[in-house]
Amino acid sequence: MRVALAVLAAVPLGAACAEPAAAPGFPDESTLQRIERRGVLTVGIKFDHPLFGFKDPTNGRITGFDAELARLVAKDLTGSERNVRFIEIMPRDREKFIEQGLVDMIAATYSITPERARAVGFTDPYYYADQDILVRADDTRIRGVDDLAGKKVCTADGSTSKDRLRARAPRAKLEVVNSYSECTHALVSGRIDAISTDDSILIGLMSLRPDSVRLVGETFGRELYGIGVRREDHAFRRYLNGLLTQYLRDGRWDRAFRDTIGITGADRGRAKPAR
């Protein structure tokens, strides 16, 4: 943004008024150019996922690892991490938001799958997660996925966790809801027996109720998170891949992890992709 302003300042006044100057370095009418001209990066993110994407009820600030990653991208694109607008997104709506152009990108614990890749363009992975199980703190019946048979298990619509549960725990009684906050209320109230999804999500939920719930710790499937963009937007995807590689190498990824999910003692080595 500041580079573009410097270029404009060097153009004679008449020429500048006659035709808007293109943002330097980005293809005409590309997503990158539109973001630079607009001065704001629009990001689809979860608002109910502590430590990844969470709206603080006390001040309205969006916090978490995905939020910090989005702010890094905004700073590189616009010159300030404040130039980001977060839009709440549910798991089932992620592809729709991208296809309809409602957001520039999605950073929302978005697992890369072949099915999704037919509709959305994914960056290279920026985070690794494993599916696990969350139960009430005093429940000792469930020690792994095989113990879910006959149990009421909650997960979110539009998630990869739902499909894996149906394959690995076919006798579980699935409760599919819109958000994991609904699952948490159902678990604590005793209406369900367990929640199963990515451990990154479960660790966040557990951080809000550390005395009420516990993580089983027996994982059964790996997830790779990527940033989602329009499928045909190869230039934006390449640009983001370049940024992610920088963040993973120069310590910015590590700082974002340390300040968010890392406060729980989560294993950085298992979560961090190699570049």
C-alpha positions as CSV (number, residue, x, y, z in Angstrom):
1,M,0.0,0.0,0.0
2,R,2.7,2.5,0.9
3,V,4.7,1.5,-2.1
4,A,1.7,2.2,-4.3
5,L,1.3,5.6,-2.8
6,A,4.9,6.5,-3.4
7,V,4.5,5.5,-7.1
8,L,1.4,7.7,-7.4
9,A,3.3,10.7,-5.8
10,A,5.8,10.5,-8.6
11,V,3.2,10.7,-11.4
12,P,2.2,14.1,-12.9
13,L,-1.1,15.3,-11.5
14,G,-2.9,15.2,-14.8
15,A,-1.9,11.7,-15.5
16,A,-2.8,10.5,-12.0
17,C,-6.3,12.0,-12.4
18,A,-6.9,10.7,-15.8
19,E,-6.6,7.0,-14.9
20,P,-6.1,5.1,-11.6
21,A,-2.7,3.6,-11.3
22,A,-2.4,-0.2,-10.9
23,A,-0.9,-1.5,-7.7
24,P,2.7,-2.4,-8.6
25,G,3.8,-6.0,-8.8
26,F,0.3,-7.6,-8.7
27,P,-1.7,-8.7,-11.8
28,D,-4.5,-6.4,-12.9
29,E,-7.9,-7.2,-11.4
30,S,-6.3,-10.0,-9.3
31,T,-7.3,-10.7,-5.7
32,L,-3.9,-9.4,-4.6
33,Q,-4.4,-6.1,-6.4
34,R,-8.0,-5.7,-5.1
35,I,-6.8,-6.3,-1.5
36,E,-4.0,-3.7,-1.9
37,R,-6.4,-1.1,-3.4
38,R,-9.0,-1.8,-0.8
39,G,-6.5,-1.7,2.0
40,V,-8.2,-4.5,3.9
41,L,-7.9,-8.3,3.9
42,T,-11.2,-10.1,4.4
43,V,-10.9,-13.4,6.2
44,G,-13.4,-16.1,7.0
45,I,-12.7,-17.5,10.5
46,K,-14.4,-19.3,13.4
47,F,-15.6,-17.2,16.3
48,D,-16.2,-20.2,18.7
49,H,-12.8,-22.0,18.5
50,P,-10.6,-20.9,21.5
51,L,-6.9,-20.6,20.7
52,F,-7.5,-20.7,17.0
53,G,-10.4,-18.4,16.1
54,F,-12.4,-17.0,19.0
55,K,-14.3,-13.7,19.6
56,D,-13.5,-12.4,23.1
57,P,-16.8,-11.6,24.7
58,T,-15.2,-8.8,26.8
59,N,-13.8,-6.7,24.0
60,G,-14.9,-8.3,20.7
61,R,-11.3,-9.0,19.5
62,I,-10.7,-12.1,17.4
63,T,-8.0,-14.1,19.0
64,G,-6.1,-17.4,18.3
65,F,-3.6,-19.0,16.0
66,D,-5.6,-18.6,12.8
67,A,-6.3,-15.0,13.7
68,E,-2.6,-14.2,14.3
69,L,-1.7,-15.9,10.9
70,A,-4.3,-13.7,9.2
71,R,-2.9,-10.6,10.8
72,L,0.6,-11.5,9.5
73,V,-0.7,-11.8,6.0
74,A,-2.6,-8.5,6.3
75,K,0.6,-6.8,7.5
76,D,2.6,-8.1,4.5
77,L,-0.1,-7.1,2.0
78,T,-1.3,-3.7,3.4
79,G,1.5,-2.6,5.8
80,S,-0.5,-3.1,9.0
81,E,-1.9,-6.1,10.9
82,R,-4.9,-4.0,11.8
83,N,-6.1,-4.0,8.2
84,V,-8.0,-7.2,8.4
85,R,-11.7,-7.8,8.6
86,F,-12.8,-11.1,10.2
87,I,-16.1,-12.7,9.1
88,E,-17.6,-15.6,11.2
89,I,-17.8,-18.8,9.3
90,M,-19.3,-22.2,10.1
91,P,-17.6,-25.4,8.9
92,R,-20.4,-26.2,6.5
93,D,-20.3,-22.8,4.8
94,R,-16.6,-22.5,4.0
95,E,-16.7,-23.5,0.4
96,K,-19.8,-21.3,-0.2
97,F,-18.0,-18.2,1.2
98,I,-15.1,-18.7,-1.1
99,E,-17.1,-19.5,-4.2
100,Q,-19.3,-16.5,-3.7
101,G,-16.4,-14.1,-3.1
102,L,-17.6,-13.2,0.4
103,V,-14.1,-13.4,1.8
104,D,-10.6,-13.2,0.3
105,M,-9.4,-16.3,2.1
106,I,-10.4,-18.7,4.9
107,A,-8.2,-19.5,7.9
108,A,-10.4,-21.7,10.0
109,T,-8.8,-25.0,10.9
110,Y,-9.6,-25.9,7.3
111,S,-8.5,-29.5,6.6
112,I,-7.2,-30.2,3.1
113,T,-9.1,-33.0,1.4
114,P,-9.4,-34.2,-2.2
115,E,-13.1,-33.5,-2.2
116,R,-12.7,-29.9,-0.9
117,A,-9.9,-29.3,-3.4
118,R,-12.3,-29.7,-6.2
119,A,-14.1,-26.6,-5.1
120,V,-11.4,-24.6,-3.2
121,G,-7.7,-23.7,-3.8
122,F,-5.6,-24.7,-0.8
123,T,-2.2,-23.5,0.3
124,D,0.4,-25.9,1.4
125,P,-0.3,-27.1,5.0
126,Y,0.5,-24.7,7.8
127,Y,-0.6,-26.8,10.8
128,Y,-0.9,-30.6,11.6
129,A,-3.7,-31.9,13.9
130,D,-4.9,-35.3,15.0
131,Q,-8.5,-36.4,15.7
132,D,-9.1,-37.1,19.4
133,I,-12.0,-37.4,21.9
134,L,-13.2,-35.1,24.6
135,V,-15.2,-36.4,27.5
136,R,-16.4,-35.2,30.9
137,A,-13.6,-35.1,33.5
138,D,-15.1,-37.9,35.7
139,D,-16.0,-40.2,32.8
140,T,-13.6,-43.2,32.7
141,R,-15.7,-45.3,30.2
142,I,-14.1,-43.9,27.0
143,R,-10.4,-44.6,26.5
144,G,-10.3,-44.7,22.7
145,V,-12.4,-44.8,19.5
146,D,-13.5,-48.4,20.1
147,D,-15.3,-47.3,23.2
148,L,-17.6,-45.0,21.3
149,A,-19.9,-47.8,20.3
150,G,-23.4,-47.1,21.6
151,K,-22.3,-43.6,22.9
152,K,-23.7,-40.3,21.9
153,V,-20.9,-38.4,20.1
154,C,-21.1,-34.8,18.9
155,T,-19.3,-33.3,16.0
156,A,-19.8,-30.4,13.6
157,D,-21.6,-30.5,10.2
158,G,-19.2,-30.0,7.3
159,S,-16.2,-31.4,9.2
160,T,-13.9,-34.2,8.1
161,S,-14.3,-35.6,11.7
162,K,-17.9,-36.7,10.9
163,D,-16.8,-38.9,8.1
164,R,-13.9,-40.4,10.0
165,L,-16.2,-41.2,13.0
166,R,-18.7,-43.0,10.7
167,A,-15.8,-45.1,9.4
168,R,-14.0,-45.8,12.7
169,A,-16.9,-45.9,15.1
170,P,-19.9,-47.0,13.0
171,R,-21.9,-48.0,16.1
172,A,-21.6,-44.6,17.7
173,K,-24.7,-42.4,17.9
174,L,-23.6,-39.3,16.1
175,E,-25.0,-35.9,17.0
176,V,-24.2,-33.5,14.2
177,V,-24.6,-29.8,15.0
178,N,-23.6,-26.4,13.5
179,S,-20.7,-25.5,15.9
180,Y,-18.5,-27.0,18.6
181,S,-19.8,-24.6,21.2
182,E,-23.1,-26.5,20.9
183,C,-21.2,-29.8,21.4
184,T,-19.5,-28.4,24.5
185,H,-22.8,-27.4,26.1
186,A,-24.3,-30.8,25.4
187,L,-21.3,-32.6,26.9
188,V,-21.2,-30.6,30.1
189,S,-24.9,-30.9,30.6
190,G,-24.8,-34.7,30.1
191,R,-26.9,-34.9,26.9
192,I,-24.0,-36.5,25.0
193,D,-21.1,-38.7,26.1
194,A,-18.2,-37.3,24.0
195,I,-17.0,-34.8,21.4
196,S,-14.7,-36.0,18.6
197,T,-12.8,-33.7,16.2
198,D,-9.3,-32.3,15.7
199,D,-7.2,-32.2,18.9
200,S,-6.5,-28.5,18.2
201,I,-10.2,-27.8,18.5
202,L,-10.7,-30.0,21.5
203,I,-7.7,-28.4,23.4
204,G,-9.3,-25.0,22.8
205,L,-12.6,-26.2,24.1
206,M,-10.9,-27.8,27.1
207,S,-9.1,-24.5,27.9
208,L,-12.5,-22.9,28.7
209,R,-13.6,-25.7,31.1
210,P,-10.4,-27.3,32.4
211,D,-12.1,-28.8,35.4
212,S,-15.2,-30.1,33.6
213,V,-13.7,-32.0,30.6
214,R,-10.6,-33.9,29.6
215,L,-8.9,-35.1,26.5
216,V,-8.7,-38.9,26.0
217,G,-5.4,-38.7,24.2
218,E,-5.8,-41.6,21.8
219,T,-5.7,-40.1,18.3
220,F,-7.0,-41.8,15.2
221,G,-6.4,-39.7,12.1
222,R,-4.3,-36.8,10.9
223,E,-5.5,-33.5,9.5
224,L,-3.5,-30.9,7.5
225,Y,-4.8,-27.3,7.7
226,G,-4.4,-25.0,4.7
227,I,-5.7,-21.5,3.9
228,G,-8.6,-21.7,1.4
229,V,-8.9,-19.3,-1.6
230,R,-10.7,-19.4,-4.9
231,R,-9.7,-22.6,-6.8
232,E,-8.6,-20.7,-9.9
233,D,-6.7,-18.0,-7.9
234,H,-3.2,-19.5,-8.5
235,A,-1.4,-16.2,-8.0
236,F,-2.9,-15.6,-4.6
237,R,-2.2,-19.2,-3.5
238,R,1.5,-18.9,-4.6
239,Y,1.8,-15.6,-2.8
240,L,0.4,-17.1,0.4
241,N,2.6,-20.2,0.1
242,G,5.6,-17.9,0.0
243,L,4.5,-16.1,3.1
244,L,3.8,-19.3,5.0
245,T,7.2,-20.6,4.2
246,Q,8.8,-17.4,5.5
247,Y,6.7,-17.6,8.7
248,L,7.7,-21.2,9.3
249,R,11.4,-20.4,8.9
250,D,11.8,-17.0,10.5
251,G,10.1,-17.6,13.8
252,R,6.8,-15.8,13.2
253,W,4.9,-19.2,13.1
254,D,6.6,-20.2,16.3
255,R,5.6,-16.9,18.0
256,A,2.0,-17.2,16.9
257,F,1.9,-20.8,18.3
258,R,3.6,-19.8,21.5
259,D,1.1,-17.0,22.2
260,T,-2.0,-19.0,21.4
261,I,-2.3,-22.8,21.5
262,G,1.2,-23.1,22.9
263,I,0.0,-21.8,26.3
264,T,-1.7,-25.2,26.9
265,G,1.5,-27.1,26.5
266,A,0.5,-28.5,23.1
267,D,3.3,-30.2,21.2
268,R,4.7,-27.7,18.7
269,G,6.9,-30.4,17.0
270,R,3.8,-32.4,16.0
271,A,1.9,-29.4,14.8
272,K,4.6,-27.6,12.7
273,P,5.1,-28.6,9.1
274,A,8.6,-28.7,7.7
275,R,9.6,-26.3,4.9
